[in-house]
Amino acid sequence: MARLHAVPPAHFDPALRAALGPALDDPQGLGLLRVLAQRPDVTAAFLAFRSALTATSTLPPRLVELVRLRIAFHNQCRSCMALRTASGAADGVTEDLVCSLEEPQEAPDLTGAEKAALRYADLFATDHLAAGDAVFDLLRTHFGEPEIVELGVQIAVFVGFGRLSATWDVVDDLPERFHDRDAAVAPWGAGTVVADHR
């Protein structure tokens, strides 16, 4: 059970209900938003920020989704791992591709740019001070600096809000395999849902 009250979607603030639209019909896809909805003003600001970041993104949705899922694994954020964004799915993120995140640097189906971004994400999530010059030199071989800035912001959101969601333990609406707090889980496997709330 979630450590904080998860607001039933039917009880969301009317403005928040309007902003989320059909997404309200899928409690599994709402995850963190179910608790965050206790503060509709904060939730609206978070959704506006995420929507603006997505709308102006210069990074491929596939890359952003792969980075998000890899960080979800490091965070052990179950609600993050159970979700697949519609934009990522539309850009080719299949379950086979998600399985390559187990060992991304050895995966033949990931591009050099994706591997560089995932390396940065791994370090950011596990040992951020180890992301030194060599990491940025590698990123620059695939991305311009404005793209690296965006990548860093995306990663910061995923690390921070994923850890927040993990501490709140918002798993009630997830498949059973995500419920055991004592067992590490991975984003690959059955029981995922495609949703987009950005």
Secondary structure, 3 states (H helix, E strand, C coil): CCCCCCCCHHHCCHHHHHHHHHHHHCHHHHCCHHHHCCCHHHHHHHHHHHHHHHHCCCCCHHHHHHHHHHHHHHHCCHHHHHEEEHHHHHCCCCHHHHHHHHCHHHCCCCCHHHHHHHHHHHHHHHCHHHCCHHHHHHHHCCCCHHHHHHHHHHHHHHHHHHHHHHHHCCCCCCCHHHCCCCCCCCCCCCCCEEECCC
